[in-house]
Amino acid sequence: MKTWLKILLITVAVALPAFVLGPIIWPPNPRGPTPAGFQLLLFMALAAIEALTFGLGVAFIGFGLPLARRVVGESRVHAWTAFIATAWLLISWWPHDNMHIHNGADLAGMLVIEYLFHVSLMVAGIALAYTLMRALKTMVTERATEQRNPHAAEG
């Protein structure tokens, strides 16, 4: 079976139960506003997108490390950093928004959510950007070296 098909199957197999289980694991706060009409449809679409992204994150965890190693290069630390940051950027949205819905307007809970998710997403984005910039810089340097001395790569 082709890898893209495995990824698609895992994504859907995880997304469907995630979509259904989100409001069961984190029931909406009874004191929170109740969406109606088109708002409800938009929130359901957002929940579906988050569940699919969560499923894709799970599939990425299963298949993404070799790709991260190939893109980042020799550094195991940077490969793992890129892998973990990317996985977190994908999987965190499902619990994040469900926790917001469950929490309602409780400020103490809101602060926990903000620090747990928002700050960690910022850190993940910074780590991923640094790792990719480092990998691109290495790639550009290697290509420039190859262009200056094309026979060096033949060894």
C-alpha positions in Angstrom: 0.0 0.0 0.0 1.3 3.4 -0.9 2.4 5.7 2.0 0.0 8.5 1.0 -2.9 6.0 1.2 -1.7 4.8 4.7 -1.6 8.4 5.8 -5.0 9.1 4.5 -6.5 6.0 6.2 -4.9 6.8 9.5 -6.0 10.4 9.3 -9.6 9.5 8.7 -9.6 6.6 11.1 -8.4 8.9 13.9 -10.4 12.0 12.8 -13.8 10.3 12.9 -13.7 9.2 16.5 -12.0 12.5 17.5 -14.8 14.5 16.0 -17.4 12.4 17.9 -15.4 12.2 21.1 -14.4 15.8 21.5 -17.7 17.0 23.1 -17.9 13.8 25.1 -14.4 14.2 26.6 -14.8 18.0 27.0 -18.5 18.7 27.3 -19.4 22.3 26.4 -19.7 24.6 29.4 -23.4 25.0 30.3 -22.8 28.6 31.1 -21.2 29.3 27.7 -23.1 30.7 24.7 -24.9 28.2 22.5 -24.3 28.7 18.7 -27.3 28.5 16.4 -28.0 28.3 12.7 -25.0 29.2 10.5 -22.7 29.6 13.6 -23.4 26.0 14.6 -22.5 24.9 11.1 -19.3 26.9 11.1 -18.3 25.5 14.5 -19.0 22.0 13.4 -16.9 22.6 10.2 -14.1 23.9 12.5 -14.3 20.8 14.7 -14.1 18.6 11.6 -11.0 20.4 10.3 -9.4 20.2 13.8 -10.2 16.4 14.0 -8.7 15.9 10.5 -5.6 17.9 11.5 -5.3 15.8 14.6 -5.6 12.6 12.5 -3.0 13.9 10.1 -0.7 14.7 13.1 -1.1 11.1 14.3 -0.2 9.9 10.8 2.7 12.2 10.8 3.9 10.7 14.1 3.8 7.4 12.4 5.6 8.3 9.2 7.3 11.7 9.6 10.5 11.1 11.4 12.4 9.6 8.4 11.4 12.6 6.4 12.4 15.0 9.1 15.8 13.3 9.3 16.2 13.5 5.5 15.3 17.2 5.3 17.2 18.4 8.4 20.3 16.4 7.8 22.9 14.9 10.1 21.8 16.5 13.4 19.5 14.1 15.4 18.6 16.8 17.8 17.4 19.1 15.0 15.6 16.3 13.3 13.7 15.4 16.5 13.0 19.1 17.1 11.5 19.5 13.7 9.5 16.3 14.1 8.1 17.1 17.5 7.3 20.7 16.7 5.5 19.7 13.5 3.6 16.9 15.3 2.5 19.3 18.0 1.5 22.0 15.5 -0.8 19.4 13.9 -2.3 17.5 16.9 -2.7 20.3 19.4 -5.7 22.0 17.8 -8.2 19.3 18.7 -7.7 19.3 22.4 -7.0 23.1 22.4 -10.4 24.2 21.0 -12.3 21.5 22.9 -10.8 22.7 26.1 -11.8 26.3 25.3 -15.4 25.2 24.7 -15.4 23.2 28.0 -13.7 25.9 30.0 -16.1 28.7 29.0 -15.2 32.1 30.5 -13.3 30.8 33.5 -10.2 33.0 33.6 -8.1 30.6 35.6 -8.8 27.8 33.1 -8.3 30.2 30.2 -4.8 31.0 31.5 -3.9 27.3 31.7 -5.1 26.8 28.1 -3.3 29.9 26.9 0.0 28.8 28.4 -0.3 25.1 27.7 -1.3 25.6 24.1 -0.6 29.1 22.8 2.9 29.4 24.3 3.9 25.9 23.4 2.7 26.5 19.8 4.8 29.6 19.7 7.8 27.7 20.9 7.1 24.9 18.4 6.9 27.5 15.6 10.1 29.1 16.6 11.9 25.7 16.9 10.6 24.6 13.5 11.6 27.9 11.9 15.1 27.7 13.3 15.6 24.1 12.3 14.4 24.7 8.8 16.4 27.8 8.4 19.5 25.9 9.6 18.7 23.1 7.1 18.2 25.5 4.2 21.4 27.3 5.1 23.3 24.0 5.0 21.7 23.0 1.8 22.6 26.3 0.1 26.2 26.1 1.3 26.5 22.5 0.0 25.1 23.5 -3.4 27.4 26.5 -3.6 30.4 24.2 -2.8 29.3 21.7 -5.4 29.0 24.4 -8.1 32.5 25.7 -7.3 34.0 22.2 -7.3 31.7 19.8 -9.2 34.2 16.9 -9.0 34.4 17.0 -5.2 31.1 15.2 -4.9 32.3 12.3 -7.1 34.9 11.4 -4.5 
